[in-house]
Amino acid sequence: MKAIGPTELIELLPASTEDISTLEARLTLAAPTSFRRQDRIREAIAVGWTTPETISINGVVAYVVCWNKTFDGGLWINVAQAITGKGDHSALFLGCEMIAHREHCDYVRFSTSRRGLVRRAQLKGYVPDAVLMTKELRHG
C-alpha cells in the first residue's frame, strides 16, 4: 500500500453528473454482485439519501464516494468506487476521514465484500464490528 506523500494533494469536491455516470458504469462492471440494483444509486442521490463526493489526488478524481450521516453521529460510506485505475486506498481512507472531520462525525463506517480492502482498512485502524445479513424479497 502506497502512503500519501507530502507533495500529494487530496481534495474533496461535489460529484458532477459525469462522475455519477462513471460511478454507475464502474459499479456495473466492478461489483455486479455487491449491489442488488446498481441503478438505484442515482435515485438515492436524487432524493438526498446519500451525498456524492469525489476524492481527488493532485486534481485527478480517484474515487467517488456516496455517504450519509447517521442519527448517532457517524459517517456511513454507502459506496466507494475507484474511478481511475485501481485507486489509492490510502487516499480513500484519508478522504473519508476528511469528510467525517468536516461533518463533525464521531466515526466512519463502510461495508465491503472485498477481503483485500478489509485488510488494508485494518492497517489504517478500522475494526470489523458488524455482521451484514441480507434477505432478498420478491415483490409482485
N, C-alpha and C positions, 0 to 999 in steps of 0.2 A: 504494500500500500504506500503510495507516494504522499508525503507530507506537503502541505501548502507552504510554499517558500515566501520569504519576506518581500519579494518583488511581485507576488501574485495578488491581484485584487479580486475579492469575492464581493459581488454586488447582487442585491435583491431588487427585482423590478416586477411590476404587474405583468402578467402574461398577456400577450396580444392574441387576437383571433387566430393568427397564423401559428403561434406557439401552441394553442389549444388544439388546432387541427393536426399539428405534428404529433402532439401528445396522443391523440386518439389513434392515429395511424401506427405509432410505435407500440401502443398498448395492444393493438390487434395482432401485431407481429411478434412482440416480445413476450407477452403474457396472456396467451389466449385462454389458459385455464385458471389464471389468477383472478379474473373478474368474470362474473356471471354475464354481465351485459356491458361491454365497453362503451356502447352508445349512450349510456346513462350519465356519463361524466359531464357532457355538455349540459344536460338538464340540471344536474346538481349545481353546476356553476351558475346557470341562469337564474335559479331560484334562491341563490345565496347560501346553499347548504355548505358549500366548500369554496374557498378562495384560491384562485390560481395565481401562482407567482413563479418567476424564473430565478434560478441561481446561476449567475454568470461568473466566469473566470476570465479576467482581462478582457471584458467586453464580449465574450463569446458565450452564448447560452449553453450551459452544460446540462441543466436539469429543469424540468417543470414539476413543481410540487403543488398539490392541492391540499389545503389544510382547513381546519376549523378549531375554534376554541371550545372547550368543554365547560360544563356547569361547575366543575370543581377546580377550574383554573389551569387546565392542561392544554397543550397544543397537540392535536392529533393530525398526523400526516396521513391523509387519505390515499394519496397517490404520489409516488416519487419516481419519475421516469427520466432516464438518461436520454438526452437529445442528440448530443454529438459524440458518437463512438460509444465506448463503454462507460464513460463518465469517471469522475474522480470522487471516490467515496468520501475522502476527507472533506472535500468541498460540499458534498451533500450534507454530511452531518453538521459541519460548521454553519452552512446556510440555514438549516432547520433550527439550529440553536440561536442563530441571529434573529430569526423570526420570533422565536419564543421570548427572547430578551426584549425585543421591540414591543411585543404584545403583552408583556408582563405575565408570562405563563410560568407556572411552577415546575412543569415537566414537559418532556416531549415523548410522544408515543407513536409508533408506527408498526404496522404488521407487514410481514413478508413471508413468502414460502421459499425464499432463496437462502439456502444454508450458508453460502459464502458471505452474503450480506449480513446474516446474523453474526457470524464470526467477526467480521470487520466492525460491526456495531459494538460488539462486546469489548473489542480493543479500545473503543472510544468511551467506554464507561456505561453503555446501555446494558440492561439486565432483562432477560426474558422473564415476564411476570404474568402472563395470561395464557389461557388456552382458548383458541378460537374454534367455536363449533358452528357448523352451518347445516341447515336443513333446507333443501330446495322445495319450494311449494309450487304446485301446479294450479293455475287459475283458469277457470272457464270450463 
